Amino acid sequence: MDDKITSVEVIGSGCANCKKLHELAVLAAKELNLGIEVAYSDDIQKALAMGVLQFPVLAVNGRAVLTGLADAEKIKKAIAGNH
C-alpha cells in the first residue's frame, strides 16, 4: 500500500516541549500499532527544509503534520490522518 506509514519523526531543539512531543508520539505510535520506532532529530535545517518555522515538528513519512506541543489524541490523529 502506498499510504503506509514508514517513518514518524520529531524534530526539535531538545527543549522540554520537544522531548514531551517525542514521548507522546512514541505512545501514539504504539497505540496505533505502527510497529516502527519514532525518531528524534535536532536537525533544525531538516524542519526548515519542510517549510516549518515553529518547533517542535512532528513529521510522518518526511512530511510535517504538526507543529508545537499537542495532546496525545491530537498527535494520534495527526499521525493516522497524514500518511
N, C-alpha and C positions, 0 to 999 in steps of 0.2 A: 504494500500500500504506500502511495506517495506521501500521504499525510501523517505518517508515523513520526512520533516524537523520538528523535535520535540524540538530542542534547538539550540540557537545561543548564543555564549558567547565570550566576550572579556576578555582576561587575561593580566594584566599588573601591573605595579608598582604604577600607579596613576599619572604618568607624563603627560605632555600636549599632547604628541602623543597618549598615551593610552586613554585619555579622548576623543580625537578627533576621534580615530578609533571607540570607542563606540558610539559616537554621529552619525557618518556616518553609522555604522551598524544598528542602530535603524531606520534611514531614509530608508536604503536599505530594511530592513525587512518590513517596511510599504509599500514601493513601490512594493514589491513582494507579498503583501497581505498574509503574512505568518500567521498573527493572533497570534503571540507569542511575548513574551517580550524578549528583548535582555539583557542577564545578564552581569554583570561586576564582575570580581573577581580579587583580588590582591594576590591570592594564587599561587605564583611562582612555588611551588613544583608541582602543578597540570600541569602546562605547561611543566616543566622538565620531568614529567612522560610521556608526549606525545612525548618526544624526541626533544623538541624545546628549543633552546638556545637564540633566538632573540625575543625581545618584542617590541610592544605588539603582542598578538596572537589572531587570530580570529578562533574560533572553531565552527564547525557545527556538531551536534549530537555527541559531545565528541571527535571529530577528528580535529586536527589543519589543517586549509585550507589556511591560510595566515599569514605571519609574517611581522611586520613593518607597517608603515602607508601607506595607499594607497588611491587613489581617489574613489569617490562614485561608478563609473561604475565597477572598478576592484573588489570592495567589493561585489557588486550585483552579478557579475559573479562568484566570489568565493563561495558565499552562494548558488546560484541557481545551480551551476555545481557540487557541492560536497555534495550531500545528498543521 
